[in-house]
Amino acid sequence: MPTSDRTVIQDNNITLYIEVRNTDGVLITPDAAPTVSIFDFDSDPRNGTTTDADASVLDAASTLVAQGIYSYVYTVAAAAHVGIWFDRWKITVDTEESVAIMQFEVTATPGSTDASVNIGTTALFNDNVVIITLSDGIAATDGSILSDGYQYYFTTEYSLLYSSIRRVRLRAGGYMSNVPDDTINLAIFEASKMANSITFGLKRDSIGLPISYQLSSGEIAPNYGGSLSNGPYLSLARVEYSTCMAIFYILSNSLGPTAKKKRLADFQVDYGDSSLSDFIDGLKKDCEDWEFVLNAAGYLNKGSSLPISTAIRGSMHPDHPRTGRLMSRNNKSSAANTKVRPGVGRSWQHTYDAYWRSKG
């Protein structure tokens, strides 16, 4: 196909091309020459609200270039808006009409200071960070020039937040005084996703959010409320875990090399802010405790243990597993080892004296 960079400067022509191929990728001749319609940046034909009345050019005939290849030359006005435009093609093959929508970009005339720039509209989705960068030298609609580059960002709405900024700040106290709200919100979001991912045994919806807990009997226990009691406790576990984990995410990354510990037996040396290090250790312990509750979908309490799944016979049972040092005939542990020299060799052994005497 003839090349087209699909970029055109205001007050210039752009040649748009399209290829018509069958399912085998072979160029074919359609029933008639395809027609093309042009829409500006504000009228995306993929949007259900855009109609033919919004087209700058409607169903214009294209020109045959070669078999299966057609072109259309569009003249961009000098005052055309700068941004992404759309070309919609209608192709009919064997009486069946198909539609193809492509894009081209209109750029400002070099040196122009009165060209308005509009990037159009794009749907924003939840859980995203949008970064906007403005380069120096661009002009505003009033003709003023931006002398220095500028960048800023914003976040869209988070779809999953089990905790809140206030709860995190209350728990962390002064350690979070200089942390921006956006950073805390992002940490809560990541911690909330982690809380969901480690809540096992829950049925989930199409986007992975837990719906209900499946009991071994086949009964469904609701996450929230209901006749079973795990719902409210599971909710509490999510809140506490996401709060602890969000703080842990932020402070563990802030701690860096400022706090270290070295221990030799009972002797310990702390470097830097040991209080922050101790606080983070406490957070880690809390996260581990609440993680256990989430693993059980709220059916075990914080600090409890898993149900017994293996039983071992007691010491008085004839089949009790043999334990102890296993050095004497009756498998009883000795009160103390005795340093003896076996009948052969020169090495002394710390062992059960009666055992070696019986061997002698």
C-alpha positions in Angstrom: 0.0 0.0 0.0 1.3 3.5 -0.7 2.8 5.0 2.4 1.1 7.6 4.5 2.4 8.9 7.8 -1.2 10.0 8.6 0.1 13.4 9.8 -0.8 16.6 8.1 -0.1 20.3 8.9 -3.0 22.8 8.8 -3.8 24.2 5.4 -2.4 21.2 3.6 -3.6 18.0 1.9 -3.4 14.5 3.2 -3.8 11.3 1.2 -5.6 8.6 3.0 -5.4 5.0 1.9 -7.3 1.7 2.5 -6.7 -1.8 1.4 -9.5 -4.4 0.8 -8.5 -8.0 1.4 -10.3 -11.3 1.9 -9.8 -13.6 4.8 -6.7 -15.1 3.1 -5.1 -11.7 3.0 -5.4 -11.3 -0.8 -6.3 -7.9 -2.3 -9.7 -8.1 -3.8 -12.1 -5.8 -5.7 -15.2 -4.7 -3.7 -18.6 -4.4 -5.3 -18.0 -0.6 -5.6 -15.4 1.9 -4.6 -15.3 2.5 -0.9 -16.8 5.7 0.5 -15.0 7.8 3.1 -16.3 10.2 5.8 -14.1 12.6 7.8 -14.8 13.5 11.4 -12.9 16.1 13.5 -11.4 15.5 17.0 -14.6 16.1 18.8 -16.7 13.6 16.8 -15.3 10.1 17.2 -17.5 7.8 15.0 -16.9 5.0 17.5 -18.9 7.0 20.0 -22.6 6.2 20.0 -23.5 9.9 20.2 -21.7 10.8 16.9 -24.0 10.9 13.9 -23.5 11.5 10.1 -24.4 15.2 10.7 -21.1 15.6 12.6 -19.0 14.6 9.6 -16.9 17.3 7.8 -17.0 15.1 4.7 -19.8 12.4 4.3 -19.5 9.3 2.1 -17.2 10.8 -0.5 -16.1 8.4 -3.3 -12.5 7.1 -3.1 -10.1 6.7 -6.0 -8.8 3.3 -7.2 -5.0 3.1 -7.0 -4.5 -0.6 -7.7 -6.5 -3.7 -7.2 -7.9 -3.6 -3.7 -6.2 -0.3 -2.9 -8.1 3.0 -2.7 -7.2 6.6 -1.7 -8.9 9.8 -0.8 -7.3 13.3 -0.7 -8.6 15.5 2.1 -7.7 19.2 2.3 -7.2 20.4 5.9 -8.4 23.9 6.5 -6.0 26.5 7.8 -8.1 27.0 10.9 -8.7 23.3 11.5 -8.4 22.2 15.1 -5.1 20.5 16.0 -5.5 17.0 17.2 -6.7 13.5 16.2 -9.2 13.2 13.4 -11.0 10.2 12.1 -11.7 8.7 8.6 -14.5 6.2 8.3 -14.5 3.9 5.3 -17.5 1.8 4.1 -16.7 -1.2 2.0 -19.2 -3.5 0.3 -18.1 -7.0 -0.7 -20.6 -9.6 -2.0 -23.4 -7.2 -0.9 -22.2 -7.2 2.7 -21.1 -3.8 4.0 -18.2 -3.4 6.4 -16.9 -0.3 8.2 -13.3 0.6 9.0 -12.4 3.5 11.2 -8.9 5.0 11.2 -7.2 8.1 12.5 -4.9 10.9 11.3 -3.3 13.8 13.1 -3.6 17.4 12.3 -0.6 19.5 13.5 -0.3 23.3 13.8 1.4 25.4 11.2 5.1 25.9 12.2 5.5 29.3 13.9 1.8 29.7 14.5 0.7 31.1 17.9 -3.0 31.2 17.3 -3.7 27.5 16.6 -6.0 26.0 19.2 -5.0 22.5 20.3 -7.6 20.0 21.4 -6.6 16.5 22.1 -10.2 15.3 22.1 -11.9 13.2 24.7 -10.7 9.9 26.0 -12.5 7.8 28.6 -10.8 7.7 32.0 -10.9 4.4 33.9 -10.7 3.7 37.6 -7.4 2.9 39.3 -5.2 5.0 37.0 -2.7 7.8 37.4 -3.0 10.4 34.6 0.2 12.4 34.0 0.0 15.6 32.0 3.2 17.1 30.6 3.4 20.5 28.9 6.6 21.4 27.0 8.1 24.9 27.1 7.4 27.0 24.1 3.7 26.0 23.6 1.2 28.8 23.3 -2.1 29.3 25.1 -5.2 30.4 23.3 -4.5 34.0 24.2 -1.0 33.8 22.6 1.1 33.7 25.7 4.1 31.3 25.6 4.9 28.8 28.3 8.5 29.6 29.3 9.2 26.5 31.4 8.0 23.0 31.0 5.3 21.8 33.4 4.1 18.4 34.6 1.3 17.5 36.9 -0.8 14.4 37.6 -4.1 13.3 39.1 -5.5 9.9 40.0 -8.9 8.5 39.0 -11.2 7.0 41.5 -9.9 3.9 43.2 -12.4 1.0 42.9 -11.1 -0.8 46.1 -10.2 0.9 49.3 -10.8 -1.1 52.5 -9.2 1.6 54.7 -9.0 5.4 54.6 -6.4 8.1 54.7 -7.6 9.2 58.2 -7.4 5.7 59.6 -3.9 5.3 58.3 -2.7 8.7 59.7 -4.3 7.9 63.1 -2.5 4.6 63.3 0.9 5.8 62.0 0.9 9.1 63.9 3.8 11.5 63.2 5.6 9.0 61.0 3.1 9.9 58.2 3.0 13.6 58.7 5.0 14.4 55.5 3.4 11.7 53.3 1.0 13.1 50.6 -2.6 11.9 50.6 -2.2 10.5 47.1 0.7 8.3 48.2 -1.4 6.9 51.2 -4.4 6.3 48.9 -2.2 4.3 46.4 -0.8 2.3 49.3 -4.3 1.5 50.6 -5.4 0.5 47.1 -2.5 -1.9 46.7 -3.0 -3.3 50.2 -6.7 -3.8 49.6 -6.0 -5.8 46.4 -3.5 -7.9 48.4 -6.2 -8.5 51.0 -8.6 -9.8 48.3 -5.9 -12.0 46.7 -5.1 -13.8 50.0 -8.7 -14.4 51.0 -8.9 -18.0 49.9 -12.1 -20.1 49.6 -14.2 -17.2 48.4 -16.2 -17.2 45.2 -15.4 -14.2 43.0 -17.1 -12.1 40.4 -15.9 -11.3 36.9 -13.3 -8.8 38.1 -12.0 -11.0 40.9 -13.8 -9.4 43.9 -14.9 -12.0 46.5 -18.6 -12.7 46.6 -19.2 -15.4 49.1 -17.5 -18.2 51.1 -18.0 -21.8 50.0 -18.3 -24.2 52.9 -17.2 -27.8 52.6 -20.8 -28.8 53.0 -21.7 -26.8 49.9 -23.5 -24.1 51.8 -22.8 -20.5 50.8 -21.9 -18.1 53.6 -22.3 -14.4 52.7 -19.3 -12.1 53.2 -21.4 -9.5 54.9 -24.1 -10.3 57.5 -26.3 -13.3 57.1 -26.9 -16.1 59.5 -23.2 -17.0 59.7 -20.8 -14.8 61.7 -17.8 -14.7 59.4 -19.0 -11.7 57.3 -18.5 -8.8 59.8 -15.3 -10.3 61.1 -14.0 -10.8 57.6 -14.8 -7.1 56.9 -12.9 -6.1 60.0 -9.9 -8.2 59.0 -9.8 -6.5 55.6 -9.8 -3.1 57.2 -7.1 -3.9 59.7 -4.9 -5.7 57.2 -5.1 -3.0 54.6 -4.4 -0.3 57.2 -1.3 -2.1 58.5 0.0 -3.1 55.1 -0.5 0.4 53.7 1.6 1.9 56.5 4.2 -0.9 56.2 4.5 -0.3 52.4 5.2 3.4 52.9 7.4 3.3 56.0 9.5 0.3 55.0 10.4 2.1 51.8 11.1 5.3 53.8 13.3 3.6 56.4 16.1 2.7 54.0 19.5 2.4 55.7 18.7 4.8 58.6 18.0 2.0 61.1 20.0 -1.1 61.5 20.5 -3.8 64.1 23.4 -6.1 64.9 23.2 -8.8 67.5 25.7 -11.2 69.0 24.2 -13.6 71.5 22.6 -11.3 74.1 24.4 -8.2 72.9 22.6 -5.9 70.5 23.6 -2.6 68.8 21.0 -0.3 67.2 21.9 2.3 64.6 19.6 5.2 63.7 16.0 5.5 64.7 15.3 2.2 66.5 11.7 3.4 67.5 10.7 3.5 63.8 12.3 0.1 63.2 10.4 -1.3 66.2 7.1 0.3 64.9 7.6 -1.4 61.5 8.3 -4.7 63.2 5.0 -4.4 65.1 3.2 -3.6 61.8 4.7 -6.6 60.2 3.5 -8.8 63.1 0.0 -7.3 62.8 -0.1 -7.9 59.1 0.9 -11.5 59.6 -1.8 -12.0 62.2 -4.6 -10.5 60.1 -3.3 -12.3 57.0 -4.1 -15.6 58.8 -7.7 -14.5 59.4 -8.0 -13.5 55.7 -6.6 -16.9 54.6 -9.5 -18.5 56.5 -12.1 -16.1 55.1 -12.9 -14.8 58.6 -13.7 -18.2 60.1 -10.7 -18.1 62.5 -9.9 -15.5 65.1 -6.7 -13.5 65.2 -4.2 -15.4 67.3 -6.0 -18.8 66.9 -4.7 -21.8 65.1 -5.9 -24.0 62.3 -8.2 -26.9 63.1 -6.3 -30.1 64.0 -5.8 -32.2 60.9 -3.3 -34.7 62.3 -3.3 -36.6 65.6 -0.4 -38.4 67.2 -0.9 -41.2 69.7 0.1 -40.3 73.3 3.2 -41.4 75.1 1.3 -44.2 77.0 0.0 -45.8 73.8 1.9 -48.9 72.6 2.2 -47.5 69.1 3.5 -44.1 70.3 6.3 -42.9 68.0 9.8 -43.5 69.4 11.3 -40.3 70.7 14.3 -39.2 72.7 18.0 -39.7 72.0 17.4 -43.3 71.0 20.7 -44.3 72.6 19.5 -46.8 75.2 17.8 -50.2 74.9 14.4 -48.9 76.2 14.5 -45.7 74.1 14.4 -43.5 77.2 16.3 -40.2 77.1 19.2 -40.1 79.5 19.2 -37.6 82.3 22.7 -36.6 81.1 25.3 -37.8 78.8 28.5 -39.3 80.0 31.9 -38.9 78.4 33.1 -42.4 77.6 35.6 -44.0 75.4 34.3 -46.9 73.3 36.2 -50.1 73.1 37.8 -49.2 69.8 39.4 -46.0 68.7 40.8 -43.1 70.7 37.9 -40.7 70.4 35.8 -39.9 73.5 32.0 -39.9 73.0 29.4 -37.9 74.9 26.7 -40.5 75.0 24.6 -42.9 77.1 27.1 -44.7 79.3 25.1 -47.8 79.9 24.6 -48.3 76.2 28.3 -48.4 75.5 29.0 -50.6 78.5 26.4 -53.1 77.3 28.2 -53.0 73.9 31.5 -53.7 75.5 
